[in-house]
Every structure is written in C-alpha cells, then in structure tokens.
Amino acid sequence: MKVKYQFNTKSLSYERVKPSRKELLMRFLSFAGTGLVFAALGVLIAYNTLDSPKEKQLEREVEAMRLEYDILNKRLKMMNMVLEDLQDRDNNIYRVIFEADPVPDEVRKAGFGGVNRYEKYKAFHNRELLTETARRSDILAKQMVVQSKSYDEILSMIKNKAAMMACIPAIQPVNNKDLKRMASGFGYRTDPIYKTTKFHAGMDFAASVGTEIYATGDGVVMRADADASGYGNHVRINHGYGYMTLYAHMSKISVRPGQKVKRGDVIGFVGNTGKSVGPHLHYEVHKNGQPINPVNFYYNDLSPEEYARMIELSATENQAFD
C-alpha cells in the first residue's frame, strides 16, 4: 500500500496522510473483489481442465465397465460360434443320419415378442450398451433352448434307431430270382398307351403273374383296394418317419387296411390290373408326401455289383409298363 504525505505550510514539513475509514473500506473491497474474480477464474479453469478425485474415480469405473463389456462381448461371440457349429452338426450330420428334417432357421433364430422388452434400460446413460448386450444374451439363450430340444429329439431317435431301421424301406419288393427284368425306372419315361413323355413316380419290375410281392419295411397298411385311378389292385403301407410305399397292378391282395406288416411279409401277387400293358409290379417310395427314387432303398439284399447294375438299368430312358 502506498503511503501518502502532505506538506504542512505552517510547520514547513511533510506529514503523513492517514486514509479515512471509508477509503480503507473501499480499498479492502477493491482488493477482495479482484481476488474473488481471480479465484473464480482459477476455479473455472481448473473445473474445465482438471478432473476431481470423484470424476477420476468415475472414469476408472467406466473404463472398468468397458473392459468387462469387451470381455463379455468376446465370450458371447465365442459362445455364438460354438452354438453355430453345434447347429450345423445337428442339421447336416445327426439329422441326416436319422433321416430327419433339419430345424428351420426361422425356428432357431426367431425373435422376441414385445416392443418394451428392453424399456427398463432407457433410463441409463449407457442404455445402448446395456440393451445390445441383453438382446444378444437373450438370442443366444433362446437358440440354446432350441438346440437342447433338438438334441432331445435326436436322443429319442437314437433310442428308436432299431425300430426306425426296420421301418425304412430296404429291400426289393420282388425277389431277384423271380424277376424277368427291371422294366422301367424313376423319372421321365414314355407312356405305354399315350406315347407321351410323363413323370414316372416309381419303378416297374417285370415278373410272372402270381409272383410274391413283399413289404419292404415294417409298417401299417393304409389302403388295399382297386379304387385309385390307373393303379388297379394296389396296397399302400405307412412305415412312419415320413415314409410310405405303394405297390400297384397286383393280381391279388393278401392284406387289409389297418394290418401291421413286417419287412418281407407277402402282401400280394404280381398282376396286370389297372393301367398296365404287361404283368409287372409298379413300386413307389414317398418321403413326407413326395415321391423319391426307390433305387436308393435296396441296400439290404443286393450285392454291390447287383446294386450298380440296378442303378444303371433304372437310369435308362425307356417305355414304362403303366
């Protein structure tokens, strides 16, 4: 603080001037105001540039949460990869072995109902992170439940494997020694009456009238009549597991609807009934309502050479017998 002096004309000397109380107060307020301004500026600068201990703690907690999320995200990704491998094995190995349809993608990857499923996360600052993690976890959990149920089905198939193998068609419906020839195979063939090319849904086995016809797998007789157009006397057997076989143009039927039959049982005899131009058996195999090539179902009673010959003959585009 500056000291002021005043010249006294009476004493001819300089005397110290003492400030009044008002001046002292004003000086104090001036200094205090300046100090407060600088203090406020200092606090403001520090607030915007320096982190408080609490903020530093919060930043450490956020960083730890991010690290935990990254670890969780990697685990979810790894679990999803493992699950996808299990799903692929399930559809393309296990279910193929047991002749079962694969689990559709719309079942495996079905979404979740309800638009407010993740509404509870909206109040959080990191709601996107929480919602995405919860969504991925839910999808993974649901797919694991679907996969678990699929394995339960496969376990049931394993337990019923012997019964299933007995039911699936696996032999020729006419004994090789009784065959005159394998007349026509599966696919587009020439119609014997109309001489036009049409799809032939089975295989024709030429044999003498009265030749025994065998059930090619265990099952239950669905139909045994002559009421289907073109087939004449015919039998249809439901083998279960999506399989059905049809035997047409019989001279005589020896089973009735509802009767249980075993593979190798005689169900009728070769004939020439219905739309037929010669004694033969027309044989069809259906899976899930669709005709499939019967040549793939003779593995139980043909040698490799005989089977190769059968495939060759069935692929020849000739005239059908019906």
C-alpha positions in Angstrom: 0.0 0.0 0.0 1.3 3.4 -1.0 2.0 5.9 1.8 0.9 9.5 1.1 2.5 12.6 2.5 1.2 16.2 2.6 3.3 19.4 3.0 2.2 21.4 6.0 2.7 25.1 5.3 2.6 26.0 9.0 5.2 23.6 10.1 7.0 23.7 6.9 7.3 19.9 6.9 5.8 16.8 5.2 3.2 15.0 7.3 1.8 11.5 6.6 -1.7 11.5 5.4 -3.9 8.9 7.1 -6.7 7.5 5.0 -10.2 7.7 6.2 -12.2 4.6 7.2 -14.3 4.9 4.0 -11.1 4.9 1.9 -9.8 1.9 3.8 -13.1 0.1 3.3 -13.1 0.9 -0.4 -9.5 -0.3 -0.8 -10.3 -3.5 1.0 -13.4 -4.2 -1.1 -11.4 -3.5 -4.3 -8.7 -5.9 -3.3 -11.3 -8.5 -2.2 -13.3 -8.2 -5.4 -10.2 -8.6 -7.5 -9.2 -11.6 -5.5 -12.6 -13.2 -5.9 -12.6 -12.6 -9.6 -9.2 -14.3 -10.0 -10.3 -17.1 -7.7 -13.4 -17.7 -9.7 -11.4 -17.7 -12.9 -9.0 -20.2 -11.4 -11.8 -22.4 -10.2 -13.5 -22.3 -13.6 -10.3 -23.1 -15.4 -9.5 -25.9 -13.0 -13.1 -27.3 -13.3 -12.8 -27.4 -17.1 -9.3 -28.7 -17.4 -8.6 -30.8 -14.3 -10.6 -33.8 -13.1 -11.7 -34.0 -9.5 -10.9 -37.1 -7.4 -14.5 -38.2 -7.7 -14.5 -37.7 -11.5 -11.3 -39.7 -11.7 -12.9 -42.5 -9.8 -15.9 -42.5 -12.0 -13.7 -42.5 -15.1 -11.9 -45.6 -13.7 -15.2 -47.3 -13.1 -16.4 -46.5 -16.6 -13.2 -47.8 -18.1 -13.5 -51.0 -16.0 -17.1 -51.4 -17.3 -15.9 -51.0 -20.8 -13.3 -53.7 -20.3 -15.8 -56.0 -18.7 -18.2 -55.4 -21.7 -15.4 -56.2 -24.2 -14.7 -59.4 -22.3 -18.4 -60.3 -22.2 -18.8 -59.4 -25.9 -15.9 -61.7 -26.8 -17.4 -64.5 -24.7 -20.8 -64.0 -26.3 -19.1 -64.1 -29.8 -17.2 -67.3 -28.9 -20.4 -69.0 -27.5 -22.3 -68.0 -30.6 -19.6 -69.6 -32.8 -19.7 -72.8 -30.8 -23.5 -72.8 -31.0 -23.4 -72.3 -34.8 -21.1 -75.3 -35.1 -23.5 -77.4 -33.0 -26.4 -76.2 -35.1 -24.5 -77.1 -38.3 -23.6 -80.6 -37.0 -27.2 -81.1 -35.9 -28.7 -80.2 -39.2 -26.1 -81.7 -41.6 -24.8 -84.7 -39.7 -27.0 -86.0 -36.9 -30.4 -85.3 -38.6 -29.1 -86.6 -42.0 -28.1 -89.9 -40.3 -31.6 -90.3 -38.8 -33.5 -89.2 -41.9 -34.9 -86.2 -40.0 -35.8 -82.8 -41.4 -33.4 -80.0 -40.3 -34.5 -77.4 -37.7 -35.6 -74.4 -39.8 -33.7 -71.1 -39.4 -37.0 -69.3 -38.6 -37.3 -71.6 -35.6 -33.7 -71.3 -34.5 -33.5 -67.5 -34.9 -37.0 -66.4 -34.0 -37.2 -63.0 -32.5 -38.7 -62.0 -29.2 -42.2 -60.5 -28.7 -43.0 -57.2 -27.1 -41.7 -53.8 -28.1 -41.0 -52.9 -24.4 -38.7 -55.8 -23.6 -35.7 -53.5 -23.0 -37.7 -50.5 -21.8 -36.1 -50.7 -18.4 -32.7 -49.7 -19.8 -33.9 -46.4 -21.2 -33.2 -44.5 -18.0 -29.5 -45.4 -18.0 -26.8 -43.3 -19.6 -25.3 -46.3 -21.3 -28.6 -47.7 -22.4 -27.4 -48.7 -25.9 -24.7 -50.8 -24.5 -27.0 -52.5 -22.0 -29.7 -53.1 -24.5 -27.4 -54.6 -27.1 -25.8 -56.9 -24.5 -29.1 -58.0 -23.2 -30.5 -58.6 -26.7 -27.6 -60.8 -27.7 -27.7 -62.7 -24.5 -31.4 -63.4 -24.9 -31.0 -64.6 -28.5 -28.1 -66.9 -27.5 -30.2 -68.3 -24.6 -33.2 -68.9 -26.9 -31.1 -70.6 -29.5 -29.5 -72.8 -26.8 -33.0 -73.9 -25.7 -34.0 -74.8 -29.3 -30.7 -76.7 -29.7 -31.3 -78.5 -26.4 -34.8 -79.6 -27.6 -33.3 -80.7 -30.9 -30.8 -82.9 -29.1 -33.7 -84.4 -27.0 -35.3 -85.3 -30.3 -32.1 -86.9 -31.6 -31.7 -88.9 -28.4 -35.2 -90.2 -28.9 -34.3 -91.1 -32.5 -31.2 -92.9 -31.2 -33.3 -95.0 -28.8 -35.7 -95.8 -31.6 -33.0 -96.4 -34.2 -33.6 -100.2 -34.4 -37.3 -99.6 -34.9 -36.7 -96.9 -37.5 -34.2 -99.0 -39.4 -36.8 -101.9 -39.5 -39.4 -99.5 -40.9 -37.5 -97.7 -43.6 -37.8 -99.5 -47.0 -34.6 -101.5 -47.5 -35.3 -104.5 -49.9 -36.7 -105.1 -53.3 -40.5 -105.8 -53.4 -39.9 -108.7 -55.8 -37.2 -111.3 -55.3 -34.3 -111.2 -57.8 -34.8 -114.8 -58.8 -38.4 -114.1 -59.8 -37.6 -111.1 -61.9 -37.8 -111.3 -65.7 -36.3 -107.8 -65.9 -36.4 -104.3 -64.3 -38.7 -102.7 -66.9 -38.6 -99.0 -66.1 -37.0 -96.7 -63.5 -37.9 -93.5 -61.7 -38.1 -90.3 -63.8 -39.5 -89.1 -67.1 -40.5 -92.1 -69.3 -42.6 -92.8 -72.4 -46.2 -93.6 -71.5 -47.1 -97.1 -73.0 -50.6 -96.1 -74.0 -50.4 -92.4 -74.9 -46.8 -92.5 -76.2 -46.1 -89.2 -74.5 -43.3 -88.4 -72.0 -44.5 -88.1 -68.5 -43.1 -88.4 -65.0 -42.9 -92.0 -63.7 -43.0 -91.8 -59.9 -41.8 -95.4 -59.2 -40.0 -98.4 -60.7 -41.5 -101.3 -62.7 -40.5 -104.9 -62.0 -41.5 -107.3 -64.8 -42.4 -110.8 -63.3 -44.9 -113.5 -63.9 -48.5 -113.2 -62.7 -48.7 -114.7 -59.2 -45.1 -113.8 -58.2 -45.0 -112.9 -54.5 -44.7 -109.2 -53.5 -43.0 -108.3 -50.2 -43.4 -105.4 -47.8 -40.1 -103.5 -48.0 -40.3 -102.4 -44.4 -42.3 -102.7 -41.2 -45.5 -100.6 -41.2 -49.3 -100.4 -41.2 -51.4 -101.0 -44.3 -53.1 -97.7 -45.2 -55.0 -98.8 -48.3 -55.6 -102.2 -50.0 -58.1 -101.7 -52.8 -58.6 -101.0 -56.5 -60.1 -97.6 -56.2 -57.2 -95.4 -57.3 -57.2 -94.4 -60.9 -54.7 -96.4 -63.0 -53.1 -98.5 -60.2 -55.6 -101.4 -60.3 -55.3 -103.6 -57.2 -52.8 -101.8 -55.0 -51.5 -101.6 -51.4 -50.1 -98.6 -49.6 -48.1 -99.0 -46.4 -47.3 -96.3 -43.9 -43.9 -97.0 -42.4 -43.7 -94.0 -40.1 -40.8 -91.5 -40.1 -42.4 -89.8 -43.1 -42.1 -92.9 -45.4 -44.9 -94.5 -47.4 -44.6 -97.3 -50.1 -47.1 -98.1 -52.9 -47.4 -101.5 -54.7 -49.7 -101.5 -57.8 -51.2 -103.7 -60.5 -51.5 -106.7 -58.3 -53.4 -109.8 -59.3 -54.4 -110.5 -55.7 -54.1 -108.5 -52.4 -53.3 -110.5 -49.3 -53.5 -107.8 -46.6 -56.2 -105.5 -45.3 -56.2 -101.8 -44.2 -55.0 -101.3 -40.6 -53.0 -104.6 -40.7 -49.4 -104.4 -39.3 -46.8 -106.0 -41.6 -43.1 -106.8 -41.2 -40.4 -106.4 -43.8 -40.5 -109.5 -46.0 -44.2 -110.3 -45.4 -46.1 -111.2 -48.6 -48.7 -108.5 -49.2 -49.9 -109.6 -52.6 -49.0 -111.0 -56.0 -47.8 -109.6 -59.3 -50.6 -109.0 -61.8 -51.7 -106.9 -64.8 -54.6 -104.8 -63.3 -55.3 -101.2 -63.8 -53.4 -99.1 -66.5 -50.9 -101.8 -67.3 -49.6 -103.3 -70.6 -48.0 -106.4 -69.1 -47.6 -108.3 -65.9 -45.4 -106.3 -63.5 -45.2 -104.5 -60.2 -45.2 -100.7 -60.0 -43.4 -99.7 -56.8 -43.2 -96.2 -55.3 -41.4 -94.8 -52.2 -42.7 -91.5 -50.8 -41.0 -89.3 -48.1 -43.1 -86.6 -46.5 -45.6 -86.9 -49.3 -43.2 -86.6 -52.2 -42.1 -89.5 -54.4 -38.4 -90.3 -54.3 -36.3 -92.7 -56.3 -36.8 -96.3 -55.0 -33.4 -97.4 -56.3 -31.8 -95.9 -53.1 -33.7 -98.4 -50.9 -32.4 -101.8 -52.0 -29.2 -101.9 -49.9 -30.3 -104.9 -47.7 -30.5 -107.6 -50.3 -28.3 -106.6 -53.3 -24.6 -107.0 -53.7 -22.5 -104.0 -54.7 -22.4 -105.4 -58.3 -26.1 -106.0 -58.4 -26.9 -102.6 -56.9 -24.7 -100.9 -59.5 -26.4 -102.8 -62.3 -29.8 -101.8 -60.8 -28.9 -98.1 -60.9 -27.7 -98.5 -64.5 -30.9 -100.1 -65.6 -33.2 -97.7 -63.7 -31.5 -94.7 -65.3 -32.3 -96.0 -68.9 -34.9 -93.9 -70.5 -37.3 -96.5 -71.9 -41.0 -97.1 -72.0 -42.9 -97.6 -68.8 -45.3 -100.5 -68.2 -48.0 -98.3 -66.8 
